[in-house]
Amino acid sequence: RGMAWTPASQLFPRRTASELYAEIRDLTKAGGDYTIHNYVAVIENMTPEAVLVETELFPKGAIEYYTKKNMGWDITEEETKEWWLLERGGDQGDYREGMQAKINNAIDCLKTHPHSKRAIIPIPFNSEGSENVDWHNAGQTKCCRE
């Protein structure tokens, strides 16, 4: 599907998820000013295998564990003992509350406006309650889309 909101999108660089991660890490490495303005790239292959980027802190098993946890899917005590770490966010890294409502809100937005930039899943959005974010409210979604 093409990007309807800008014809210039065809000019954006194409990257794999791993290339994009390496590039942004290089651009924000120690010694720089850590500020990147208007960085744009397109990841064309969005299959789960292609977008999973492992790091030292988040190997594949940890990514899979936190995905299950934050989606509200069943996790075992064994998985928690193996993968949960304070360094991976502790309680701050727990985004389960209201996740289905957030997903339903994003789906409603895309069904209503297929090219909208307001179809967001806030993680976290605590000033008004992330599970209560509403795509109709530009104040809630503005910083996520600009």
C-alpha positions in Angstrom: 0.0 0.0 0.0 1.3 3.4 -0.9 1.5 6.3 1.6 -1.3 8.6 0.7 -0.3 11.5 2.9 2.9 12.5 1.0 4.1 11.8 -2.6 7.6 12.4 -1.3 7.4 9.2 0.7 8.8 7.4 -2.3 12.1 9.4 -1.7 12.5 8.2 1.9 15.4 5.7 2.4 14.5 2.1 2.8 16.0 0.2 5.7 15.6 -3.1 7.4 14.7 -2.9 11.1 18.2 -4.0 12.1 19.8 -1.4 9.7 17.5 1.3 11.1 18.3 0.4 14.7 22.1 0.5 13.9 21.8 3.8 12.1 19.9 5.6 14.8 22.3 4.2 17.5 25.2 5.5 15.4 23.5 8.9 15.0 22.9 9.2 18.7 26.2 7.7 20.0 28.1 9.2 22.9 29.9 12.4 22.0 27.1 13.7 19.8 24.3 16.1 20.7 21.8 13.2 20.8 19.3 15.4 18.8 18.0 14.2 15.5 15.4 16.2 13.6 13.1 15.0 10.9 14.6 11.5 10.7 12.6 9.4 8.3 13.1 5.9 6.9 10.7 3.2 5.6 10.7 -0.4 6.8 9.0 -2.3 4.0 9.2 -5.8 5.4 7.0 -5.7 8.5 6.9 -9.5 9.2 7.6 -10.4 12.8 10.9 -12.1 11.8 12.1 -9.0 9.9 11.3 -6.4 12.6 12.6 -8.2 15.6 15.8 -6.5 16.6 17.7 -8.2 19.5 19.9 -6.3 21.8 22.1 -7.2 24.7 19.4 -6.1 27.1 16.5 -7.5 25.1 17.4 -10.9 23.4 14.6 -12.6 21.5 13.3 -14.5 24.6 12.9 -11.3 26.5 11.2 -9.5 23.6 8.8 -12.4 23.3 8.2 -12.4 27.1 7.5 -8.7 27.3 5.3 -8.8 24.2 3.1 -11.5 25.8 3.1 -9.7 29.2 2.2 -6.3 27.8 -0.5 -7.7 25.5 -2.1 -9.2 28.5 -1.5 -12.8 27.2 -0.8 -15.6 29.6 2.8 -15.8 31.0 4.2 -18.5 33.3 6.1 -18.0 36.5 9.0 -19.7 34.8 9.0 -17.1 32.0 8.9 -14.3 34.5 11.8 -15.8 36.5 13.8 -16.1 33.3 13.1 -12.8 31.6 11.8 -10.1 33.9 14.5 -7.7 35.0 14.4 -4.3 36.8 16.8 -3.1 34.1 14.1 -3.8 31.5 11.7 -1.3 33.0 10.5 -3.0 36.2 6.9 -1.9 36.9 7.4 1.1 34.6 7.8 -1.4 31.7 4.3 -2.9 32.4 1.9 -1.6 29.8 -0.9 -4.2 30.1 -3.6 -2.1 31.7 -6.1 -1.1 29.1 -4.1 -2.6 26.2 -7.2 -4.1 24.5 -9.0 -0.7 24.7 -6.0 1.0 23.2 -5.9 -1.5 20.3 -9.6 -1.1 19.7 -9.2 2.7 19.7 -6.5 2.4 17.0 -8.5 0.0 14.9 -11.6 2.3 15.1 -9.4 5.2 14.0 -8.0 3.3 11.0 -11.5 2.0 10.0 -12.8 5.6 10.1 -9.7 7.2 8.5 -7.4 4.6 6.9 -4.4 7.0 6.5 -4.7 8.7 9.9 -1.6 9.4 12.0 -3.8 9.3 15.1 -4.1 5.5 15.2 -1.7 5.2 18.2 -1.2 2.8 21.1 0.3 5.0 23.8 3.0 3.4 26.0 2.7 5.0 28.5 0.4 8.0 28.4 -0.2 8.7 32.1 -1.3 12.3 32.2 -4.9 11.4 31.2 -4.7 7.6 31.5 -3.3 5.7 28.6 -6.2 3.3 28.3 -8.5 6.3 27.9 -6.7 7.9 25.0 -9.1 8.9 22.2 -7.9 9.3 18.7 -10.5 12.1 18.2 -8.6 14.2 20.8 -5.7 16.0 18.9 -4.2 17.1 22.2 -3.7 13.5 23.2 -2.3 12.3 19.9 -0.5 15.4 18.6 3.0 14.6 20.0 2.7 11.0 18.8 2.2 12.0 15.2 4.4 15.0 14.7 
